[in-house]
Amino acid sequence: MALTAAVTRKLDNNCVQVEIKNKGGATRYYKVPEDKADSFGREYIANSKKMYRWSSVLTFTSVIGAVALTLLAAKNMANKASKYLISGVTGIIAGTASTASGQKTSIKNHTEFLENYNAEEIRYDDKKLPI
């Protein structure tokens, strides 16, 4: 996840366009007040890296925890195949729930971040991208 941020052009009302490029991924554009553009880019990259790390760790630990607890609770089950099947399904459910929760938190944090910088995302039609 190699993100780069750059001011790419001047907009109206003392605002600039900040371009966030994701190597091998999408490019996003934001309208940001000119005096906040540099710190916006740095903070955007730092927040993205932090959220990426935390979401990976939380998903992994929730899956491992759910499987371990299920195996512990089902240790007296006679049918081992059923025990492992139940543990696997529990792990999948925990991973899905963790991912959904992480996405909800990520969207909330991103919205608050944009509000703090008085920024808004610019969505260009692919045919009308600025050069």
BELMO-V383580 format. One record per helix or strand. SS is the DSSP state (h for helix, s for strand). FROM is the first residue (numbers start at 0). TO is the last residue. If there is no record, write none. Layout:
BEGIN
SS_FROM_TO / SS_FROM_TO
END
This chain:
BEGIN
s_2_9 / s_14_21 / s_26_32 / h_33_72 / h_79_115 / s_119_121 / h_125_127
END
